[in-house]
Amino acid sequence: MAMVEDLDAFFSTAEFAITALYNGSISVSVIYDHEYTEQFGAAGTNPFITAKAVDFAGAAKGQAVVLDSTSYTIKTIERDGTGLVRMELTKAA
């Protein structure tokens, strides 16, 4: 049986989410995270967003996402099968 959940409550900008501009013109609610990582002796943060999969149905690596006036491109896309998608971002050049 498929999970049926109203995900809008989790992506309320009055709570945890922020508004992102996706692919130049699509405004969507996302949860932004910049978790600490350490690889090959170098430490830093990697920006990630979590969103409703339906909002990013056509998402592809390299597409643009703007968060708080900072431009990023999608580096990885992880669909979890429950209606959510998690994407790693890189700052746009």
N, C-alpha and C positions, 0 to 999 in steps of 0.2 A: 504494500500500500504506500502510495506516495505521500510525503509529508506536505501538509497544507498549513501554511503559516502566513500571517499578515506581516511581511517584513518592513512595512512602512514605519512602524513604531520604532524599529531599531535604527532607522536612518532619518530620524527627525533632526533637523538642524537646530531645534530648540533644546536638544539633548546632547548627543555625542557626535553627530555628523556635521560635515561642512559641505558647502556647495562647490562642485568642481565643474569646469568647462571641458567637455570631452569632444574631441574631433572638431574643434573650432567653433561649434555652435550649439552643442547639446549640454544643457545644464542638468546635472545629476547630483544626488546626495551620496556622499561617501564617508567612510570612517578612515581617517588618515593616521598612519603610524610611521614613525621613523625609528625603528628599533636599532639598538646597538649591536654591531657585529665586529668580529675580529678575524681577519684572514691573513695568512702569510706574514704575521707579525705587524700588520697594519690595522689600526682600530678606526672605526667610524660609524656612521649611521646609514642605513638603507631606507629610503622612503617606500612605503607600501600603502595601498588603498584597498579597502574591502567595500564591496558594493553589491547591489542586487544584480544577479546575472542578466536579467531581462534588460537592464539599463545599458549593459555592455555586450549585448548579443552579438554584434558584429566586430567586437574589439580584436585588434591584431597588434602584434609587436611593431613598435615604431610609431604608433599613432600618438597624437598629442593629448595631454591632459594638463590643465592649468589649475593650480591650487594656490589661493592667496597671492595672486599675481606672479607666481613662479611657474615657469614652463618646464614640463617633464615630457618624456616619451615612455611608452610602455615597454618594459624590458622582458617581463615574464607574465604569463596568465595562468592562474590555477583555478579551474572551476571545480567546486566541491560536490556537485550533484544534489545539493539541497536548496539551490536557488541563489547561492552566493558565489562571488568570484573575488579572488585576491590577486592583486597585480603588483609586481615590483616595478618601481619607476626609476628613471635616471634623469638627471637635470639635462635639459635640452642645451645644445651647444649654441 
